[in-house]
Amino acid sequence: MTIYYDSKTGNVERFINKIRLSTDWHCVKITDSLSTEDEGHLVTYTTKIGCVPDTTLRFVEQYAHLIRSVSSSGNMNWGTNFALAADKIAAKYSIPVFIKFELSGLERDVDSFIQKVKEYANQKMDTPQQ
């Protein structure tokens, strides 16, 4: 399993580090030089009170066909703009939102994300290939 992530302040990276403790998944930080052919799940942050980070946007524009879900951190103080990056990516690229979490997430957020990714993997294995 591959998890792509973008982190600026360290909140998403702390969330990813919690995932690393519970799984053997391959977690890859997004950079402008990243090149991939692997399907995966995206975890990003929301910036400027409701915007998708530029690095995330460039990655999604190039690799949307490989992204199976999007999740985002945010700040609940932003009200309706909380973790809005996930919603914007989902709407533009038809990628499902798995979770939204505040800052670096709670253990229940980590557990929820892991469960959703596992459920996705199980559904994919149960679906006959054409």
Secondary structure, DSSP 4 states (H G I P E B T S, - for coil): -EEEE--SSSHHHHHHHHHHHH---EEEE--TT------EEEEEE-BTTTB--HHHHHHHHHHGGGEEEEEEEE-GGGGGGTTHHHHHHHHHHT--EEEEEETT--HHHHHHHHHHHHHHHHHHHHSPP-
